[in-house]
Amino acid sequence: MGQWSKSVLAIAALTLAAGTAYAQSPHFVGKVTATLLANNDVQVCFKEAGLGSNVLIDYAATANETATFVCVNRGGQCPNAANKQTIVGPATGTGEFSSGKNGSIDKCIIVHGIPAPDFCPGGQTETLDLIAYADITITDTTNDVSAGATPSSFSANPFDCP
């Protein structure tokens, strides 16, 4: 192989490598959206591009959650207003998806709320009174790329003690 042929091959290889590196630039496209569902979980929807073809990507949707639970008797009453618990902590949903042939992923992940603690006396049920999510975010944990959701926070009052 002549010197000229080796030079052409070297340039072609460098061009191909640079093109591959440029094509794989993970980034979220458009708005990441968050929706509070009827069951008080949060659905986080996103589109990420620049992933390369047929690559498995791991995701974590996260939020800071505050949940207040009250005790409710069989008659639907809250017999003791002081009988409640508030829990604060992280809420997370995860997923693993393939980028397919086009190098992008367009999916939704559910962030489940904190489960009710077991604290009510016999004959009463722990019931969600107030829930709030803040700092809702999606993270591509494979490539360490994150984006905040719109809206970034929610609150709801699913039960009011009569």
DSSP file (Angstrom, degrees, kcal/mol; ACC not computed):
  #  RESIDUE AA STRUCTURE BP1 BP2  ACC     N-H-->O    O-->H-N    N-H-->O    O-->H-N    TCO  KAPPA ALPHA  PHI   PSI    X-CA   Y-CA   Z-CA
    1    1 A M              0   0    0      0, 0.0     2,-0.0     0, 0.0     5,-0.0   0.000 360.0 360.0 360.0 130.9    0.0    0.0    0.0
    2    2 A G     >  -     0   0    0      1,-0.1     4,-2.1     4,-0.0     5,-0.2  -0.228 360.0-107.9 -76.2 166.3    1.4    3.3   -1.0
    3    3 A Q  H  > S+     0   0    0      1,-0.2     4,-2.0     2,-0.2     5,-0.2   0.873 120.1  54.0 -60.2 -39.6    2.0    6.4    1.2
    4    4 A W  H  > S+     0   0    0      1,-0.2     4,-2.1     2,-0.2    -1,-0.2   0.913 108.2  49.0 -63.3 -43.1   -0.9    8.2   -0.5
    5    5 A S  H  > S+     0   0    0      1,-0.2     4,-2.3     2,-0.2    -2,-0.2   0.885 110.2  51.5 -63.5 -40.8   -3.3    5.3    0.2
    6    6 A K  H  X S+     0   0    0     -4,-2.1     4,-2.2     1,-0.2    -1,-0.2   0.884 109.7  50.0 -64.8 -38.2   -2.2    5.1    3.9
    7    7 A S  H  X S+     0   0    0     -4,-2.0     4,-2.5     2,-0.2    -2,-0.2   0.909 110.2  49.3 -66.2 -43.1   -2.9    8.9    4.3
    8    8 A V  H  X S+     0   0    0     -4,-2.1     4,-2.5     1,-0.2    -2,-0.2   0.917 112.4  48.3 -63.0 -43.6   -6.3    8.6    2.8
    9    9 A L  H  X S+     0   0    0     -4,-2.3     4,-2.4     2,-0.2    -2,-0.2   0.902 111.3  50.0 -63.7 -41.3   -7.2    5.7    5.1
   10   10 A A  H  X S+     0   0    0     -4,-2.2     4,-2.3     2,-0.2    -2,-0.2   0.916 112.4  46.9 -64.0 -43.9   -5.9    7.6    8.1
   11   11 A I  H  X S+     0   0    0     -4,-2.5     4,-2.4     2,-0.2    -2,-0.2   0.911 112.5  50.1 -64.6 -42.6   -7.9   10.7    7.2
   12   12 A A  H  X S+     0   0    0     -4,-2.5     4,-2.5     2,-0.2    -2,-0.2   0.902 110.7  49.7 -62.5 -41.9  -11.1    8.6    6.6
   13   13 A A  H  X S+     0   0    0     -4,-2.4     4,-2.4     2,-0.2    -2,-0.2   0.914 112.0  47.6 -64.7 -43.2  -10.6    6.8   10.0
   14   14 A L  H  X S+     0   0    0     -4,-2.3     4,-2.5     2,-0.2    -2,-0.2   0.906 112.5  49.5 -63.6 -42.1  -10.2   10.1   11.8
   15   15 A T  H  X S+     0   0    0     -4,-2.4     4,-2.4     2,-0.2    -2,-0.2   0.914 112.0  48.3 -63.1 -43.9  -13.3   11.6   10.1
   16   16 A L  H  X S+     0   0    0     -4,-2.5     4,-2.1     2,-0.2    -2,-0.2   0.911 112.3  48.5 -64.1 -43.5  -15.4    8.5   10.9
   17   17 A A  H  X S+     0   0    0     -4,-2.4     4,-2.2     2,-0.2    -2,-0.2   0.905 112.4  48.3 -64.2 -42.2  -14.3    8.6   14.6
   18   18 A A  H  X S+     0   0    0     -4,-2.5     4,-2.1     1,-0.2    -1,-0.2   0.896 110.9  51.4 -65.7 -39.6  -15.0   12.3   14.9
   19   19 A G  H  X S+     0   0    0     -4,-2.4     4,-2.1     2,-0.2    -2,-0.2   0.887 110.1  49.2 -64.4 -39.0  -18.4   11.8   13.3
   20   20 A T  H  X S+     0   0    0     -4,-2.1     4,-1.4     2,-0.2    -2,-0.2   0.919 111.0  48.9 -66.6 -44.7  -19.3    9.0   15.7
   21   21 A A  H  < S+     0   0    0     -4,-2.2    -2,-0.2     1,-0.2    -1,-0.2   0.887 113.1  47.9 -62.9 -38.9  -18.2   11.0   18.7
   22   22 A Y  H  < S+     0   0    0     -4,-2.1    -1,-0.2     1,-0.2    -2,-0.2   0.886 107.9  54.7 -69.7 -38.6  -20.3   14.0   17.5
   23   23 A A  H  < S+     0   0    0     -4,-2.1     2,-1.1     1,-0.2    29,-0.3   0.785  99.8  64.5 -68.4 -26.8  -23.4   11.8   16.8
   24   24 A Q     <  +     0   0    0     -4,-1.4    -1,-0.2    27,-0.1    27,-0.2  -0.686  62.2 131.3-101.1  81.3  -23.4   10.4   20.4
   25   25 A S        -     0   0    0     -2,-1.1    26,-0.2    -3,-0.1    24,-0.1  -0.769  48.9-145.4-130.2  84.0  -24.1   13.5   22.4
   26   26 A P        +     0   0    0      0, 0.0     2,-0.3     0, 0.0    24,-0.2  -0.226  33.4 150.5 -59.1 134.0  -27.0   12.7   24.8
   27   27 A H  E     -A   49   0A   0     22,-2.0    22,-2.7   118,-0.1     2,-0.3  -0.966  46.2-109.5-160.7 147.3  -29.4   15.6   25.6
   28   28 A F  E     -A   48   0A   0     -2,-0.3     2,-0.5    20,-0.2    20,-0.3  -0.620  32.7-142.9 -80.5 139.6  -33.0   16.1   26.5
   29   29 A V        -     0   0    0     18,-3.1    18,-0.4    -2,-0.3    -1,-0.0  -0.883  55.4 -25.4-108.5 129.9  -35.1   17.5   23.7
   30   30 A G  S    S-     0   0    0     -2,-0.5     2,-0.3    16,-0.1    17,-0.1  -0.196 108.3 -17.6  68.0-161.2  -37.9   20.0   24.4
   31   31 A K        -     0   0    0     15,-0.1     2,-0.6   118,-0.0    -2,-0.1  -0.569  52.2-140.0 -81.9 139.6  -39.7   20.1   27.8
   32   32 A V  E     -b  149   0A   0    116,-0.5   118,-2.6    -2,-0.3     2,-0.3  -0.881  32.1-152.2 -87.4 127.0  -39.6   17.4   30.3
   33   33 A T  E     -bC 150  45A   0     12,-2.1    12,-2.6    -2,-0.6     2,-0.4  -0.805  14.4-161.6-110.7 147.8  -43.2   17.3   31.6
   34   34 A A  E     - C   0  44A   0    116,-1.5     2,-0.4    -2,-0.3    10,-0.2  -0.983   7.5-172.9-124.6 137.3  -44.6   16.2   35.0
   35   35 A T  E     - C   0  43A   0      8,-2.1     8,-2.8    -2,-0.4     2,-0.6  -0.997  22.8-133.1-132.4 130.9  -48.2   15.3   35.6
   36   36 A L  E     - C   0  42A   0     -2,-0.4     6,-0.2     6,-0.2     2,-0.1  -0.745  31.4-144.9 -81.8 121.2  -49.9   14.6   38.9
   37   37 A L    >   -     0   0    0      4,-3.0     3,-2.1    -2,-0.6    -1,-0.0  -0.379  23.8-104.9 -85.9 164.4  -52.0   11.4   38.4
   38   38 A A  T 3  S+     0   0    0      1,-0.3    -1,-0.1     2,-0.1    -2,-0.0   0.777 122.1  54.7 -59.7 -28.5  -55.3   10.6   40.0
   39   39 A N  T 3  S-     0   0    0      2,-0.1    -1,-0.3     1,-0.0    74,-0.2   0.315 121.6-107.8 -89.0   9.7  -53.7    8.1   42.4
   40   40 A N  S <  S+     0   0    0     -3,-2.1     2,-0.2     1,-0.3    -2,-0.1   0.572  81.1 124.5  73.9  13.5  -51.2   10.9   43.6
   41   41 A D        -     0   0    0     71,-0.1    -4,-3.0    72,-0.1     2,-0.4  -0.499  59.6-122.2 -85.1 169.1  -48.2    9.5   41.8
   42   42 A V  E     -CD  36 111A   0     69,-2.4    69,-3.6    -6,-0.2     2,-0.5  -0.960  12.9-150.9-118.1 133.6  -46.3   11.7   39.3
   43   43 A Q  E     -CD  35 110A   0     -8,-2.8    -8,-2.1    -2,-0.4     2,-0.5  -0.908  10.3-163.8-102.0 125.1  -45.7   10.8   35.6
   44   44 A V  E     -CD  34 109A   0     65,-3.2    65,-2.6    -2,-0.5     2,-0.4  -0.945   7.1-170.1-112.0 119.1  -42.5   12.3   34.2
   45   45 A C  E     +CD  33 108A   0    -12,-2.6   -12,-2.1    -2,-0.5     2,-0.3  -0.881  14.0 157.9-113.5 142.3  -42.4   12.3   30.3
   46   46 A F  E     - D   0 107A   0     61,-2.7    61,-1.4    -2,-0.4     2,-0.4  -0.958  32.2-142.3-153.7 164.4  -39.3   13.1   28.3
   47   47 A K  E     - D   0 106A   0    -18,-0.4   -18,-3.1    -2,-0.3     2,-0.4  -0.989  18.8-174.0-134.2 129.8  -37.4   12.7   25.0
   48   48 A E  E     -AD  28 105A   0     57,-2.9    57,-2.7    -2,-0.4   -20,-0.2  -0.981   6.1-179.6-124.1 137.9  -33.7   12.3   24.9
   49   49 A A  E     +A   27   0A   0    -22,-2.7   -22,-2.0    -2,-0.4    55,-0.2  -0.717  52.3  59.1-126.1 176.1  -31.6   12.2   21.6
   50   50 A G        +     0   0    0     52,-0.3    54,-0.2    53,-0.3    -1,-0.1   0.796  66.8 126.2  75.6  29.8  -28.0   11.8   20.6
   51   51 A L        -     0   0    0     52,-2.5   -27,-0.1     1,-0.2    53,-0.1   0.621  66.8-117.2 -96.4 -14.5  -27.8    8.3   22.2
   52   52 A G    >   -     0   0    0     51,-0.4     3,-0.6   -29,-0.3     2,-0.2  -0.127  47.9 -53.6  88.3 162.3  -26.5    6.2   19.3
   53   53 A S  T 3  S-     0   0    0      1,-0.2    48,-0.2    49,-0.1    47,-0.1  -0.533 112.1  -6.1 -81.7 137.7  -28.4    3.3   17.8
   54   54 A N  T 3  S+     0   0    0     46,-3.3     2,-0.4    -2,-0.2    -1,-0.2   0.866  86.4 152.1  52.4  48.9  -29.8    0.4   19.9
   55   55 A V    <   -     0   0    0     -3,-0.6    44,-2.0    45,-0.2     2,-0.5  -0.907  44.3-128.8-109.7 135.5  -28.2    1.5   23.2
   56   56 A L  E     -E   98   0B   0     -2,-0.4     2,-0.4    42,-0.2    42,-0.2  -0.733  28.5-169.6 -83.7 128.0  -29.8    0.6   26.6
   57   57 A I  E     -E   97   0B   0     40,-3.0    40,-2.3    -2,-0.5     2,-0.4  -0.966  12.4-144.4-123.1 134.0  -30.2    3.6   28.8
   58   58 A D  E     -E   96   0B   0     -2,-0.4    83,-1.6    38,-0.2    84,-1.1  -0.795  19.8-169.5 -97.2 139.6  -31.1    3.7   32.5
   59   59 A Y  E     -EF  95 140B   0     36,-2.9    36,-1.7    -2,-0.4     2,-0.4  -0.929  14.3-164.9-128.7 151.1  -33.3    6.5   33.9
   60   60 A A  E     -EF  94 139B   0     79,-2.0    79,-1.9    -2,-0.3     2,-0.5  -0.975   5.5-161.9-133.9 122.0  -34.3    7.7   37.3
   61   61 A A  E     -EF  93 138B   0     32,-3.3    32,-2.3    -2,-0.4     2,-0.3  -0.907  24.7-178.4 -98.4 128.6  -37.2   10.2   37.8
   62   62 A T  E     +EF  92 137B   0     75,-2.6    75,-2.4    -2,-0.5     2,-0.3  -0.888  16.9 170.0-131.9 157.7  -36.9   11.8   41.2
   63   63 A A  E     -E   91   0B   0     28,-1.8    28,-2.7    -2,-0.3     2,-0.6  -0.974  36.8-114.6-156.9 154.9  -38.7   14.2   43.4
   64   64 A N  E     -EF  90 134B   0     70,-3.0    70,-2.2    -2,-0.3     2,-0.4  -0.868  43.5-161.3 -90.7 125.1  -38.6   15.4   47.0
   65   65 A E  E     -EF  89 133B   0     24,-3.1    24,-2.5    -2,-0.6     2,-0.4  -0.877  21.9-172.1-117.8 142.2  -41.9   14.3   48.6
   66   66 A T  E     +EF  88 132B   0     66,-2.5    66,-2.3    -2,-0.4     2,-0.4  -0.997  14.7 179.1-125.7 125.3  -43.8   15.4   51.7
   67   67 A A  E     -EF  87 131B   0     20,-2.7    20,-3.1    -2,-0.4     2,-0.5  -0.993  13.0-161.6-131.2 130.8  -46.9   13.3   52.6
   68   68 A T  E     -EF  86 130B   0     62,-2.9    61,-3.2    -2,-0.4    62,-1.7  -0.954  10.7-166.7-113.4 127.6  -49.2   13.8   55.6
   69   69 A F  E     -EF  85 128B   0     16,-3.2    16,-2.3    -2,-0.5     2,-0.3  -0.886   1.8-167.5-113.8 143.5  -51.4   10.9   56.6
   70   70 A V  E     -EF  84 127B   0     57,-2.8    57,-2.9    -2,-0.4     2,-0.5  -0.831  26.1-109.7-122.7 163.0  -54.4   11.0   59.0
   71   71 A C  E     - F   0 126B   0     12,-1.2     2,-0.4     9,-0.3     9,-0.3  -0.819  32.7-170.3 -94.6 132.5  -56.4    8.3   60.8
   72   72 A V  E     - F   0 125B   0     53,-2.0    53,-2.7    -2,-0.5     6,-0.2  -0.985  11.1-142.5-126.2 130.5  -60.0    7.8   59.5
   73   73 A N  E >   - F   0 124B   0      4,-3.0     3,-2.2    -2,-0.4    51,-0.2  -0.241  38.1 -90.5 -84.0 178.4  -62.6    5.6   61.2
   74   74 A R  T 3  S+     0   0    0     49,-0.6    -1,-0.1     1,-0.3    50,-0.1   0.744 126.0  59.6 -62.1 -23.5  -65.2    3.4   59.5
   75   75 A G  T 3  S-     0   0    0      2,-0.1    -1,-0.3     1,-0.0     3,-0.1   0.385 119.8-108.1 -85.7   3.7  -67.6    6.4   59.5
   76   76 A G  S <  S+     0   0    0     -3,-2.2     2,-0.3     1,-0.3    -2,-0.1   0.658  78.6 128.5  80.5  15.6  -65.2    8.5   57.5
   77   77 A Q        -     0   0    0     84,-0.1    -4,-3.0    85,-0.1    -1,-0.3  -0.690  61.5-132.4-104.6 157.1  -64.4   10.7   60.4
   78   78 A C        -     0   0    0     -2,-0.3     3,-0.2    -6,-0.2    -6,-0.2  -0.874  23.1-171.2-104.9  96.0  -61.0   11.8   61.8
   79   79 A P  S    S+     0   0    0      0, 0.0     2,-0.4     0, 0.0    -1,-0.1   0.738  73.9  32.9 -66.4 -23.6  -61.5   11.1   65.6
   80   80 A N    >   -     0   0    0     -9,-0.3     3,-2.0     3,-0.2    -9,-0.3  -0.905  63.9-162.0-137.6 106.9  -58.3   12.8   66.7
   81   81 A A  T 3  S+     0   0    0     -2,-0.4    -1,-0.1     1,-0.3    80,-0.1   0.772  94.6  55.4 -59.7 -26.8  -56.9   15.8   64.7
   82   82 A A  T 3  S+     0   0    0      1,-0.2     2,-1.9   -12,-0.0    -1,-0.3   0.599  82.5  95.5 -81.5 -10.0  -53.5   15.3   66.3
   83   83 A N    <   +     0   0    0     -3,-2.0   -12,-1.2   -12,-0.1     2,-0.3  -0.539  62.8 105.8 -85.1  77.2  -53.4   11.7   65.2
   84   84 A K  E     -E   70   0B   0     -2,-1.9     2,-0.4   -14,-0.2   -14,-0.2  -0.969  52.2-146.9-148.3 161.8  -51.4   12.2   61.9
   85   85 A Q  E     -E   69   0B   0    -16,-2.3   -16,-3.2    -2,-0.3     2,-0.5  -0.998   3.8-155.8-135.3 138.0  -47.9   11.6   60.6
   86   86 A T  E     -E   68   0B   0     -2,-0.4     2,-0.4   -18,-0.2   -18,-0.2  -0.951  11.5-167.2-112.7 131.6  -45.9   13.6   58.0
   87   87 A I  E     -E   67   0B   0    -20,-3.1   -20,-2.7    -2,-0.5     2,-0.4  -0.959   2.6-169.2-119.7 134.6  -43.2   11.8   56.1
   88   88 A V  E     +E   66   0B   0     -2,-0.4   -22,-0.2   -22,-0.2   -24,-0.0  -0.981  31.0 110.8-122.7 133.7  -40.5   13.6   54.0
   89   89 A G  E     -E   65   0B   0    -24,-2.5   -24,-3.1    -2,-0.4     2,-0.2  -0.987  62.7 -61.0 179.4 176.5  -38.2   11.8   51.7
   90   90 A P  E     -E   64   0B   0      0, 0.0     2,-0.4     0, 0.0   -26,-0.2  -0.525  37.7-159.0 -77.6 144.0  -37.1   11.1   48.2
   91   91 A A  E     -E   63   0B   0    -28,-2.7   -28,-1.8    -2,-0.2     2,-0.3  -0.982  16.9-178.5-120.9 136.1  -39.5    9.5   45.7
   92   92 A T  E     -E   62   0B   0     -2,-0.4    20,-0.7    20,-0.3     2,-0.3  -0.978  20.4-173.0-139.9 146.5  -38.1    7.7   42.7
   93   93 A G  E     -E   61   0B   0    -32,-2.3   -32,-3.3    -2,-0.3     2,-0.3  -0.988  17.8-164.6-131.8 143.7  -39.2    5.8   39.6
   94   94 A T  E     +E   60   0B   0     -2,-0.3     2,-0.3   -34,-0.2   -34,-0.2  -0.854  11.1 171.5-128.1 162.2  -36.8    4.0   37.3
   95   95 A G  E     -E   59   0B   0    -36,-1.7   -36,-2.9    -2,-0.3     2,-0.4  -0.974  21.7-145.8-163.1 155.3  -36.8    2.6   33.8
   96   96 A E  E     +E   58   0B   0     -2,-0.3     2,-0.3   -38,-0.2   -38,-0.2  -0.997  27.8 173.3-127.8 126.4  -34.4    1.1   31.2
   97   97 A F  E     -E   57   0B   0    -40,-2.3   -40,-3.0    -2,-0.4     2,-0.4  -0.930  28.9-121.6-134.8 154.1  -35.2    1.7   27.5
   98   98 A S  E     -E   56   0B   0     -2,-0.3   -42,-0.2   -42,-0.2     6,-0.1  -0.767  13.5-141.0 -95.9 141.3  -33.5    1.1   24.1
   99   99 A S     >> -     0   0    0    -44,-2.0     5,-1.3    -2,-0.4     4,-0.6   0.618  37.0-155.8 -76.0 -12.2  -32.7    4.0   21.8
  100  100 A G  T >45 -     0   0    0      1,-0.2   -46,-3.3     3,-0.2     3,-0.8  -0.119  45.8 -45.7  66.2-168.3  -33.7    2.0   18.8
  101  101 A K  T 345S+     0   0    0    -48,-0.2    -1,-0.2     1,-0.2   -48,-0.1   0.769 135.0  56.6 -70.9 -26.7  -32.4    2.7   15.3
  102  102 A N  T 345S-     0   0    0     -3,-0.4   -52,-0.3     2,-0.2    -1,-0.2   0.509 104.3-122.2 -89.8  -2.3  -32.9    6.5   15.5
  103  103 A G  T <<5S+     0   0    0     -3,-0.8   -52,-2.5    -4,-0.6   -51,-0.4   0.744  74.7 102.3  74.6  22.9  -30.8    7.0   18.7
  104  104 A S      < -     0   0    0     -5,-1.3     2,-0.4   -55,-0.2   -55,-0.2  -0.945  54.3-150.4-137.3 160.7  -33.5    8.6   20.7
  105  105 A I  E     -D   48   0A   0    -57,-2.7   -57,-2.9    -2,-0.3     2,-0.4  -0.999   8.3-176.8-132.2 131.9  -35.9    7.6   23.5
  106  106 A D  E     +D   47   0A   0     -2,-0.4     2,-0.2   -59,-0.2   -59,-0.2  -0.894  35.7 129.0-130.0  97.4  -39.4    9.1   24.1
  107  107 A K  E     -D   46   0A   0    -61,-1.4   -61,-2.7    -2,-0.4     2,-0.3  -0.805  47.1-126.4-143.2 176.2  -40.9    7.6   27.3
  108  108 A C  E     -D   45   0A   0    -63,-0.2     2,-0.4    -2,-0.2   -63,-0.3  -0.973  15.5-161.6-130.3 147.7  -42.6    8.3   30.6
  109  109 A I  E     -D   44   0A   0    -65,-2.6   -65,-3.2    -2,-0.3     2,-0.5  -0.981  15.9-132.6-128.4 141.1  -41.7    7.1   34.1
  110  110 A I  E     -D   43   0A   0     -2,-0.4     2,-0.7   -67,-0.2   -67,-0.2  -0.822   8.5-154.2 -96.8 129.7  -44.0    6.9   37.1
  111  111 A V  E     -D   42   0A   0    -69,-3.6   -69,-2.4    -2,-0.5     2,-0.3  -0.917  20.5-144.9 -98.9 115.1  -42.7    8.3   40.5
  112  112 A H        -     0   0    0    -20,-0.7   -20,-0.3    -2,-0.7   -71,-0.1  -0.611  14.0-117.7 -86.0 140.2  -44.6    6.5   43.2
  113  113 A G        -     0   0    0     -2,-0.3    -1,-0.1   -74,-0.2   -72,-0.1  -0.219  39.9 -83.3 -69.3 162.9  -45.6    8.3   46.4
  114  114 A I        -     0   0    0    -27,-0.1    -1,-0.1   -25,-0.1   -27,-0.1  -0.465  52.6-114.5 -64.6 132.6  -44.4    7.2   49.8
  115  115 A P        -     0   0    0      0, 0.0    -1,-0.1     0, 0.0    -3,-0.0  -0.342  36.7 -92.1 -70.1 154.7  -46.6    4.4   51.2
  116  116 A A        -     0   0    0     10,-0.1     2,-0.1     1,-0.1    10,-0.1  -0.425  40.2-125.9 -66.1 134.6  -48.7    5.1   54.2
  117  117 A P        -     0   0    0      0, 0.0     2,-1.0     0, 0.0     3,-0.3  -0.415  22.4-113.0 -74.7 159.9  -47.0    4.2   57.6
  118  118 A D  S    S+     0   0    0      1,-0.2     7,-0.0    -2,-0.1    -2,-0.0  -0.802  72.4 118.7 -95.9  96.7  -48.8    1.9   59.9
  119  119 A F        +     0   0    0     -2,-1.0    -1,-0.2     2,-0.1   -48,-0.1   0.495  35.1 105.5-138.0  -8.9  -49.7    4.1   62.9
  120  120 A C  S    S-     0   0    0     -3,-0.3     3,-0.1     1,-0.1     6,-0.1  -0.469  70.4-109.9 -80.6 149.4  -53.5    4.3   63.4
  121  121 A P    >   -     0   0    0      0, 0.0     3,-1.6     0, 0.0    -1,-0.1  -0.236  55.2 -65.5 -69.0 166.2  -55.2    2.4   66.2
  122  122 A G  T 3  S+     0   0    0      1,-0.3     3,-0.1     3,-0.0     0, 0.0  -0.160 123.1  27.8 -52.6 142.5  -57.5   -0.6   65.4
  123  123 A G  T 3  S+     0   0    0      1,-0.3   -49,-0.6    -3,-0.1     2,-0.3   0.425 105.3  94.4  84.0  -1.2  -60.6    0.2   63.4
  124  124 A Q  E <   -F   73   0B   0     -3,-1.6     2,-0.4   -51,-0.2    -1,-0.3  -0.896  62.7-142.3-123.3 155.1  -59.0    3.2   61.7
  125  125 A T  E     -F   72   0B   0    -53,-2.7   -53,-2.0    -2,-0.3     2,-0.4  -0.931  20.0-117.7-120.3 137.7  -57.2    3.5   58.4
  126  126 A E  E     -F   71   0B   0     -2,-0.4     2,-0.4   -55,-0.2   -55,-0.2  -0.600  41.1-174.3 -69.7 125.6  -54.1    5.5   57.4
  127  127 A T  E     -F   70   0B   0    -57,-2.9   -57,-2.8    -2,-0.4     2,-0.4  -0.982  29.1-113.0-130.7 135.7  -55.4    8.0   54.7
  128  128 A L  E     +F   69   0B   0     -2,-0.4   -59,-0.2   -59,-0.2     3,-0.1  -0.530  37.3 168.8 -69.4 121.4  -53.4   10.4   52.6
  129  129 A D  E     +     0   0B   0    -61,-3.2    30,-0.9    -2,-0.4     2,-0.3   0.799  64.9   9.3-101.5 -40.9  -54.4   14.0   53.6
  130  130 A L  E     -F   68   0B   0    -62,-1.7   -62,-2.9    27,-0.2     2,-0.4  -0.998  60.2-177.1-146.3 137.4  -51.8   16.1   51.9
  131  131 A I  E     +FG  67 156B   0     25,-2.6    25,-2.6    -2,-0.3     2,-0.4  -0.999   2.6 178.9-136.8 140.4  -49.1   15.4   49.3
  132  132 A A  E     -FG  66 155B   0    -66,-2.3   -66,-2.5    -2,-0.4     2,-0.4  -0.996   8.0-166.5-142.3 135.4  -46.4   17.6   47.8
  133  133 A Y  E     +FG  65 154B   0     21,-2.7    21,-2.2    -2,-0.4     2,-0.3  -0.958  13.1 177.8-117.7 139.4  -43.7   16.9   45.3
  134  134 A A  E     +F   64   0B   0    -70,-2.2   -70,-3.0    -2,-0.4    19,-0.2  -0.949  56.7  23.2-137.6 158.8  -40.8   19.4   44.6
  135  135 A D  E    S-     0   0B   0     -2,-0.3     2,-0.4    17,-0.2    -1,-0.2   0.909  72.0-167.7  54.7  49.9  -37.7   19.4   42.4
  136  136 A I  E     +     0   0B   0     16,-1.9    13,-2.7    13,-0.1     2,-0.3  -0.562  16.2 168.7 -73.4 126.0  -39.0   16.9   39.9
  137  137 A T  E     -FH  62 148B   0    -75,-2.4   -75,-2.6    -2,-0.4     2,-0.4  -0.965  32.2-145.5-141.3 149.8  -36.2   15.7   37.7
  138  138 A I  E     -FH  61 147B   0      9,-2.6     9,-2.2    -2,-0.3     2,-0.4  -0.966  20.0-169.4-113.7 137.8  -35.3   13.1   35.1
  139  139 A T  E     -FH  60 146B   0    -79,-1.9   -79,-2.0    -2,-0.4     2,-1.1  -0.992  23.5-145.5-130.8 127.3  -31.7   11.7   34.9
  140  140 A D  E  >> -FH  59 145B   0      5,-3.5     5,-1.6    -2,-0.4     4,-1.3  -0.803  22.3-171.7 -80.7 100.2  -30.1    9.5   32.3
  141  141 A T  T  45S+     0   0    0    -83,-1.6    -1,-0.2    -2,-1.1   -82,-0.2   0.684  77.3  62.1 -76.1 -16.6  -28.0    7.6   34.8
  142  142 A T  T  45S+     0   0    0    -84,-1.1    -1,-0.2     1,-0.2   -83,-0.1   0.901 121.8  20.4 -70.8 -41.2  -26.1    5.9   32.0
  143  143 A N  T  45S-     0   0    0     -3,-0.3    -2,-0.2   -85,-0.3    -1,-0.2   0.374 103.8-120.1-110.3   1.5  -24.7    9.2   30.6
  144  144 A D  T  <5 +     0   0    0     -4,-1.3     2,-0.4     1,-0.2    -3,-0.2   0.940  62.0 144.7  56.4  52.8  -25.1   11.4   33.7
  145  145 A V  E   < -H  140   0B   0     -5,-1.6    -5,-3.5     2,-0.0     2,-0.3  -0.985  24.4-176.7-121.7 131.0  -27.5   13.9   32.0
  146  146 A S  E     -H  139   0B   0     -2,-0.4     2,-0.3    -7,-0.2    -7,-0.2  -0.878  12.0-176.2-128.2 158.3  -30.4   15.5   33.9
  147  147 A A  E     -H  138   0B   0     -9,-2.2    -9,-2.6    -2,-0.3     2,-0.2  -0.978  25.6-121.5-150.6 142.0  -33.2   17.9   33.2
  148  148 A G  E     -H  137   0B   0     -2,-0.3  -116,-0.5   -11,-0.2   -11,-0.2  -0.530  30.9-121.2 -80.2 150.8  -35.9   19.5   35.4
  149  149 A A  E     -b   32   0A   0    -13,-2.7  -116,-0.2    -2,-0.2   -13,-0.1  -0.534  25.8-101.7 -91.4 158.2  -39.5   18.9   34.7
  150  150 A T  E    S+b   33   0A   0   -118,-2.6  -116,-1.5    -2,-0.2     2,-0.1  -0.991 113.8  27.9-121.3 121.1  -42.2   21.4   34.0
  151  151 A P  S    S-     0   0    0      0, 0.0    -1,-0.1     0, 0.0    -2,-0.1   0.669  83.1-163.3 -70.1 162.6  -43.9   22.0   36.4
  152  152 A S        +     0   0    0     -2,-0.1   -16,-1.9     1,-0.1     2,-0.3   0.505  68.5  32.3 -93.7  -5.0  -41.2   21.2   38.9
  153  153 A S        -     0   0    0    -19,-0.2     2,-0.3   -18,-0.2   -19,-0.2  -0.995  57.3-179.2-151.2 155.0  -43.6   20.9   41.8
  154  154 A F  E     -G  133   0B   0    -21,-2.2   -21,-2.7    -2,-0.3     2,-0.3  -0.966   3.2-171.5-144.1 156.5  -47.2   19.8   42.7
  155  155 A S  E     +G  132   0B   0     -2,-0.3     2,-0.3   -23,-0.2   -23,-0.2  -0.978   6.8 178.5-147.4 152.0  -49.3   19.6   45.8
  156  156 A A  E     -G  131   0B   0    -25,-2.6   -25,-2.6    -2,-0.3    -2,-0.0  -0.989  25.1-148.8-149.5 152.9  -52.7   18.1   46.4
  157  157 A N        +     0   0    0     -2,-0.3   -27,-0.2   -27,-0.2   -28,-0.1  -0.765  23.2 171.9-121.8  81.4  -55.1   17.6   49.3
  158  158 A P        +     0   0    0      0, 0.0     2,-0.4     0, 0.0   -29,-0.1   0.692  66.7  29.9 -70.9 -18.3  -56.9   14.3   48.5
  159  159 A F        -     0   0    0    -30,-0.9     2,-0.5   -32,-0.1   -32,-0.0  -0.987  61.9-163.8-144.2 131.5  -58.8   14.0   51.8
  160  160 A D        -     0   0    0     -2,-0.4   -30,-0.0    -3,-0.1   -31,-0.0  -0.964  29.1-121.3-112.4 126.9  -60.1   16.6   54.3
  161  161 A C              0   0    0     -2,-0.5   -84,-0.1     1,-0.2   -89,-0.0  -0.493 360.0 360.0 -65.0 126.5  -61.0   15.5   57.8
  162  162 A P              0   0    0      0, 0.0    -1,-0.2     0, 0.0   -85,-0.1   0.507 360.0 360.0 -72.3 360.0  -64.6   16.4   58.3
